[in-house]
Amino acid sequence: MAIPAPFVSRVMEIKPDWIDYNGHLNMAYYNVLFDTCSDDAFETMGLGPAYAKDRRLTIYTAEVHLCYVRELHLGDKVTVTYQLIDHDTKRLRAYQEIRHADGWLAATSENLSLHIDMTGPKVAPFPQDVMVQVEAMAAAHAALPMPERAGRSIGIARKA
């Protein structure tokens, strides 16, 4: 199976329960959209629910940097991308984008995920069979440019 570069989610629609008192998508539900795509990308790498259940190994999120670019509203349809931008024997660094069906950028997220042995729980190396699949996604994504918005930090720009 060819791995898409980047991995692209199914189309998702903004639900009524996700709208806040400001009339747009509540900030927490951007994470729901990102996480739904991540779960599908993890499944592609052999890290899905069956992996957690059968092998007692899973993925935990260690760090997230989310940027809200443009508001989403009730009924909007979106897709989410997952680009593996770095990894080692125990960690995955990914960049994601939520795009409206019309193509415009709604939000970005950069994530650091840890591979976890649930018997500890403790951070543990990927088993060799899974590492092969992680490497396959890394190879598929290697030709993609480093996203311009990756590696950002939070700060207040001051004029001199």
DRENFIDREN-991145 format. One line per 8 residues: number of its first residue (from 1); their letters; for each residue x negated, y negated, z negated of N, C-alpha, C. Coordinates in Angstrom, 3 decimals. Each point is the difference from the previous one (the first is absolute). Layout:
N
NUM	a	X/Y/Z/X/Y/Z/X/Y/Z | ...
//
This chain:
160
1	maipapfv	-0.833/1.182/0.000/0.833/-1.182/0.000/-0.881/-1.250/0.000 | 0.264/-0.918/0.915/-0.731/-1.261/0.060/0.463/-0.910/-1.139 | -0.936/-0.663/-0.628/0.318/-0.927/-1.091/0.131/-1.399/0.583 | 1.160/-0.648/-0.191/0.169/-1.352/0.532/-0.957/-0.984/-0.671 | -0.439/-0.986/0.767/-0.920/-1.012/-0.519/0.562/-1.392/0.280 | 0.532/-0.682/-0.986/0.198/0.462/-1.368/1.208/0.940/-0.085 | 0.152/0.637/-1.164/1.189/0.795/-0.271/1.176/-0.973/-0.092 | 1.139/0.335/0.621/1.178/-0.876/-0.008/1.187/0.757/-0.581
9	srvmeikp	0.688/-0.642/-0.940/1.168/0.603/-0.651/1.179/0.093/0.951 | 0.996/0.702/-0.459/1.300/-0.040/0.669/0.592/-1.395/-0.230 | 1.023/-0.361/0.751/0.687/-1.270/-0.205/0.788/0.080/-1.307 | -0.151/-1.041/-0.828/0.722/-0.075/-1.272/0.831/-1.280/-0.015 | 1.166/0.073/-0.626/0.903/-1.153/-0.064/0.080/-0.528/-1.427 | 0.023/-1.336/-0.136/0.088/-0.640/-1.314/1.408/0.222/-0.562 | 0.063/0.555/-1.220/1.259/0.415/-0.625/0.576/-1.097/-0.902 | 1.330/-0.001/-0.177/0.634/-1.035/-0.844/-0.564/-0.077/-1.420
17	dwidyngh	-0.297/1.142/-0.624/-0.506/-0.005/-1.379/-1.398/-0.602/-0.113 | -0.660/-0.205/1.109/-1.359/-0.521/-0.005/-0.059/-1.534/0.082 | 1.139/-0.641/0.175/0.046/-1.455/0.178/0.088/-0.673/-1.367 | -0.834/-1.029/-0.199/-0.006/-0.695/-1.298/0.914/-1.225/0.021 | 0.012/-0.729/-1.104/0.881/-1.162/-0.133/-0.393/-1.160/0.905 | -1.169/0.078/0.651/-0.398/-1.008/0.974/0.486/0.338/1.408 | 0.646/1.160/0.141/0.567/0.376/1.284/-0.963/0.687/0.947 | -1.166/0.406/-0.510/-0.941/0.734/0.849/-0.504/1.242/-0.735
25	lnmayynv	-0.807/0.791/0.703/-0.519/1.241/-0.566/-0.795/-0.289/-1.269 | 0.384/0.648/-1.090/-0.705/-0.146/-1.268/-1.425/0.516/0.154 | -0.927/-0.650/-0.662/-1.418/0.325/0.147/-0.317/1.470/-0.272 | 0.684/0.630/-0.928/-0.277/1.398/-0.338/0.274/0.935/1.165 | 0.967/-0.333/0.843/0.383/0.909/1.070/-0.950/-0.042/1.193 | -0.832/-1.025/0.083/-1.084/0.040/0.987/-0.889/1.206/-0.333 | -0.250/0.193/-1.294/-0.804/1.155/-0.422/0.691/1.317/0.313 | 1.321/0.050/-0.100/0.738/1.214/0.358/-0.241/0.319/1.473
33	lfdtcsdd	0.062/-1.007/0.852/-0.242/0.210/1.432/-1.431/0.463/0.246 | -0.969/-0.673/-0.612/-1.401/0.412/0.157/-0.204/1.431/-0.501 | 0.579/0.324/-1.151/-0.183/1.315/-0.599/0.636/1.101/0.842 | 1.149/-0.281/0.601/0.656/0.980/0.867/-0.912/0.355/1.173 | -0.606/-1.001/0.604/-0.933/0.245/1.102/-1.231/0.745/-0.492 | -0.542/-0.411/-1.136/-1.186/0.678/-0.558/0.278/1.475/-0.226 | 1.163/0.300/-0.573/0.348/1.400/-0.240/0.003/0.805/1.299 | 0.523/-0.595/1.070/0.009/0.693/1.292/-1.422/0.172/0.545
41	afetmglg	-0.839/-1.019/-0.178/-1.401/0.107/0.435/-0.733/1.049/-0.831 | 0.264/0.035/-1.304/-0.615/1.015/-0.861/0.407/1.400/0.445 | 1.268/0.159/0.350/0.480/1.300/0.487/-0.796/0.417/1.243 | -0.292/-0.936/0.871/-0.794/0.284/1.202/-1.389/0.511/-0.363 | -0.529/-0.474/-1.139/-1.325/0.434/-0.452/0.066/1.216/-0.928 | 1.183/0.584/-0.150/0.140/1.175/-0.863/0.152/-0.329/-1.466 | 0.343/-1.249/-0.319/0.080/-0.456/-1.385/1.435/-0.287/-0.445 | 0.967/0.717/0.554/1.402/-0.255/-0.296/0.503/0.688/-1.251
49	payakdrr	1.330/0.025/-0.175/0.614/0.586/-1.193/-0.357/1.476/-0.222 | -0.085/0.787/1.055/-0.343/1.424/-0.168/-1.418/0.149/-0.541 | -0.899/-0.876/0.433/-1.381/0.005/-0.485/-0.024/-0.232/-1.511 | 0.770/-0.992/-0.448/0.057/-0.302/-1.433/0.602/1.167/-0.782 | 1.077/0.563/0.518/0.688/1.088/-0.702/-0.842/1.272/-0.029 | -0.528/0.389/1.144/-0.685/1.291/0.107/-1.433/-0.022/-0.526 | -0.683/-1.117/0.187/-1.418/-0.037/-0.352/-0.298/-0.847/-1.227 | 1.017/-0.707/-0.489/-0.150/-0.870/-1.179/-1.048/-1.082/0.237
57	ltiytaev	-0.058/-0.475/1.243/-0.866/-1.100/0.421/0.890/-1.037/0.684 | -0.341/-1.273/-0.161/0.861/-1.039/0.561/-0.771/-1.293/0.203 | 0.720/-1.039/0.382/-0.556/-1.340/0.199/0.646/-0.959/-0.993 | -0.822/-0.803/-0.670/0.482/-1.084/-0.859/-0.508/-1.309/0.608 | 0.773/-1.047/-0.183/-0.419/-1.330/0.428/-0.838/-0.628/-1.101 | -1.167/-0.517/0.356/-0.879/-0.659/-0.961/0.107/-1.519/0.087 | 0.168/-0.514/1.220/0.019/-1.448/0.188/0.781/-0.329/1.261 | 0.735/-1.119/-0.047/0.769/-0.468/1.151/-0.137/-1.513/0.095
65	hlcyvrel	-0.196/-0.487/1.215/0.031/-1.438/0.258/1.032/-0.232/1.094 | 1.122/-0.599/-0.377/1.111/-0.210/0.911/0.120/-1.479/0.339 | 0.199/-0.291/1.266/0.214/-1.378/0.459/1.353/-0.087/0.686 | 0.830/-0.903/-0.471/1.306/-0.246/0.598/-0.173/-1.085/1.056 | 0.333/0.312/1.238/-0.247/-0.914/1.109/1.291/-0.667/0.465 | 1.066/0.778/0.130/1.271/-0.534/0.488/1.134/0.804/-0.612 | 1.085/-0.687/-0.363/1.128/0.628/-0.685/0.707/1.035/0.872 | 0.452/1.054/-0.664/0.886/0.983/0.621/1.369/-0.127/-0.641
73	hlgdkvtv	1.046/0.321/0.778/1.373/-0.158/-0.467/0.802/1.273/0.224 | 1.175/0.031/-0.605/0.910/1.133/0.097/0.191/0.422/1.455 | -0.157/1.305/0.234/0.224/0.553/1.327/-1.189/-0.074/0.936 | -1.037/-0.765/-0.376/-1.198/-0.044/0.856/-0.559/1.406/0.148 | -0.492/0.295/1.172/-0.644/1.287/0.265/-1.501/-0.240/0.117 | -0.779/0.887/-0.631/-1.449/-0.158/-0.043/-0.702/1.326/0.246 | -1.259/-0.106/0.388/-0.905/1.143/-0.027/-1.201/-0.414/-0.842 | -0.682/1.009/-0.524/-1.162/-0.234/-0.848/-1.160/0.809/0.569
81	tyqlidhd	-1.182/-0.606/0.017/-1.187/0.707/0.474/-0.897/0.368/-1.179 | -0.831/1.007/0.243/-0.999/0.449/-0.975/-1.295/0.197/0.779 | -1.016/-0.758/-0.369/-1.315/0.121/0.630/-1.014/0.366/-1.079 | -0.611/1.165/0.137/-1.047/0.419/-0.927/-1.268/-0.760/0.373 | -0.448/-0.912/-0.883/-1.159/-0.835/0.336/-1.278/0.422/-0.716 | 0.128/0.882/-0.998/-1.192/0.535/-0.662/0.435/1.180/-0.870 | -0.955/0.851/-0.303/0.276/1.134/-0.886/-1.323/0.575/-0.483 | 0.084/0.763/-1.063/-1.129/0.815/-0.437/0.579/1.319/-0.491
89	tkrlrayq	-0.715/0.734/-0.806/0.453/1.336/-0.406/1.183/-0.021/-0.958 | 0.316/-1.173/-0.593/1.062/-0.084/-0.993/0.978/-1.151/0.226 | -0.282/-0.882/0.962/0.795/-1.221/0.139/0.362/-0.279/1.453 | 1.136/-0.697/0.150/0.455/-0.478/1.296/0.250/-1.498/-0.113 | -0.498/-0.765/0.966/0.297/-1.429/0.081/0.800/-0.196/1.283 | 1.185/-0.572/-0.141/0.883/-0.155/1.152/0.516/-1.424/0.097 | 0.305/-0.382/1.230/0.617/-1.289/0.303/1.334/0.293/0.667 | 1.035/-0.724/-0.416/1.333/0.209/0.546/0.647/-1.325/0.396
97	eirhadgw	0.894/0.089/0.967/0.797/-1.150/0.411/1.459/0.414/0.117 | 0.896/-0.909/-0.441/1.425/0.141/0.288/0.294/-0.953/1.146 | 0.583/0.532/1.059/0.372/-0.805/1.153/1.493/0.129/0.252 | 0.628/-1.143/0.228/1.404/-0.036/0.376/0.147/0.653/1.366 | 1.178/0.516/0.293/0.261/0.641/1.299/-0.304/-0.942/1.170 | 0.068/-1.309/-0.241/-0.331/-0.977/1.045/-1.505/-0.202/0.150 | -0.795/0.638/-0.862/-1.451/-0.041/0.135/-0.745/-0.900/-0.961 | 0.685/-0.906/-0.669/-0.714/-0.926/-0.887/-0.398/0.667/-1.325
105	laatsenl	-1.089/-0.523/-0.554/-0.584/0.523/-1.229/0.758/-0.519/-1.214 | 0.459/0.921/-0.869/0.718/-0.376/-1.214/-0.896/0.063/-1.232 | -0.896/0.997/-0.066/-0.840/0.167/-1.195/-1.169/0.921/0.324 | -1.050/-0.142/-0.809/-1.153/0.898/0.097/-0.303/0.555/-1.383 | -0.659/1.150/-0.010/-0.385/0.621/-1.264/-1.317/0.725/0.208 | -0.895/-0.185/-0.935/-1.252/0.752/0.000/-0.014/0.827/-1.274 | -0.331/1.283/0.126/0.141/0.927/-1.110/-1.247/0.839/-0.208 | -0.284/0.268/-1.250/-1.025/0.964/-0.353/0.713/1.134/-0.725
113	slhidmtg	-0.091/1.201/0.556/0.654/1.179/-0.565/-1.048/0.982/-0.496 | 0.336/0.701/-1.076/-0.901/0.980/-0.605/0.566/1.399/0.165 | -0.866/0.958/0.279/0.407/1.394/0.046/-0.060/0.537/-1.426 | 1.101/0.583/-0.466/0.153/0.371/-1.411/0.243/1.494/-0.165 | -0.729/0.585/-0.934/0.270/1.354/-0.487/0.994/-0.185/-1.149 | 1.228/0.445/0.196/1.059/-0.243/-0.983/-0.174/0.804/-1.282 | -0.901/0.973/-0.032/-0.209/0.742/-1.246/-0.716/-0.851/-1.027 | -0.640/-1.100/0.413/-0.720/-0.882/-0.914/0.896/-0.993/-0.713
121	pkvapfpq	0.655/-0.915/0.692/-0.341/-0.347/1.378/-1.349/-0.690/0.059 | -0.702/0.235/1.114/-1.311/-0.614/0.197/-0.278/-0.116/1.494 | -0.819/-0.972/0.349/-0.404/-0.180/1.389/-0.854/1.199/0.400 | 0.265/0.533/1.196/-0.692/1.207/0.457/-0.246/-0.078/1.506 | -1.028/0.695/0.483/-0.271/0.007/1.444/1.122/0.703/0.773 | 0.185/-0.442/1.238/0.929/0.687/0.891/-0.530/1.399/0.275 | 0.877/1.015/0.026/-0.452/1.319/0.453/-0.444/-0.088/1.466 | -0.864/0.896/0.410/-0.572/-0.047/1.345/1.065/-0.012/1.090
129	dvmvqvea	1.049/0.823/-0.132/1.033/0.047/1.046/0.739/-1.325/0.136 | 0.178/-0.716/-1.094/0.649/-1.313/0.037/-0.975/-1.051/0.515 | -1.263/0.104/-0.427/-1.004/-0.964/0.462/-0.108/0.022/1.525 | 0.149/1.155/0.600/-0.025/0.112/1.466/1.123/-0.855/0.593 | 1.173/0.027/-0.623/1.133/-0.778/0.508/-0.181/-1.495/-0.269 | -0.571/-0.353/-1.149/-0.318/-1.401/-0.287/-0.997/-0.510/1.039 | -1.026/0.793/0.270/-1.004/-0.377/1.009/0.627/-0.145/1.391 | 0.981/0.840/0.307/0.677/-0.100/1.296/0.749/-1.321/0.116
137	maaahaal	0.681/-0.413/-1.077/0.683/-1.294/0.046/-1.021/-1.126/0.068 | -1.082/0.107/-0.763/-1.046/-1.017/0.038/-0.571/-0.127/1.415 | -0.228/1.118/0.661/-0.531/-0.024/1.372/0.999/-0.640/0.956 | 1.281/0.320/-0.166/1.030/-0.584/0.866/0.103/-1.501/-0.196 | -0.258/-0.474/-1.214/0.132/-1.423/-0.313/-1.309/-0.767/0.157 | -1.105/0.697/0.239/-1.321/-0.634/0.068/-0.114/-1.032/1.112 | 0.718/0.208/1.085/-0.093/-0.935/1.127/0.833/-1.259/-0.219 | 0.879/0.008/-0.998/0.806/-1.187/-0.282/-0.886/-1.076/-0.621
145	pmperagr	0.251/-1.254/0.319/-0.789/-1.058/-0.643/0.344/-0.115/-1.480 | -0.953/-0.467/-0.785/0.277/-0.281/-1.407/1.065/-1.100/-0.023 | 1.110/0.220/-0.689/1.052/-1.015/-0.028/-0.510/-1.312/-0.583 | 0.381/-1.086/0.622/-0.424/-1.333/-0.432/0.408/-0.279/-1.447 | 1.143/0.529/-0.407/0.519/-0.276/-1.338/-0.522/0.980/-1.049 | -0.800/0.976/0.361/-0.559/0.962/-0.959/-1.123/-0.651/-0.798 | -0.130/0.379/-1.250/-1.077/-0.494/-0.840/0.256/-1.374/-0.600 | 1.224/-0.462/0.088/0.323/-1.313/-0.543/-0.010/0.045/-1.522
153	sigiarka	-0.218/-1.160/-0.593/0.088/-0.099/-1.448/0.958/-1.112/-0.355 | 0.434/-0.008/-1.228/0.926/-1.031/-0.466/-0.809/-1.160/-0.541 | 0.368/-1.201/0.373/-0.669/-1.204/-0.497/0.750/-1.234/0.448 | -0.354/-1.109/-0.566/0.582/-1.283/0.384/-1.086/-0.804/0.680 | 0.186/-0.272/1.275/-0.982/-0.783/0.757/0.038/-1.446/-0.481 | -1.147/-0.532/-0.303/-0.125/-1.370/-0.463/-0.688/-0.841/1.060 | 0.500/-1.199/0.205/-0.654/-0.926/0.926/-1.155/-0.681/-0.723 | -1.086/-0.168/0.709/-1.191/-0.603/-0.613/0.201/-1.474/-0.264
//
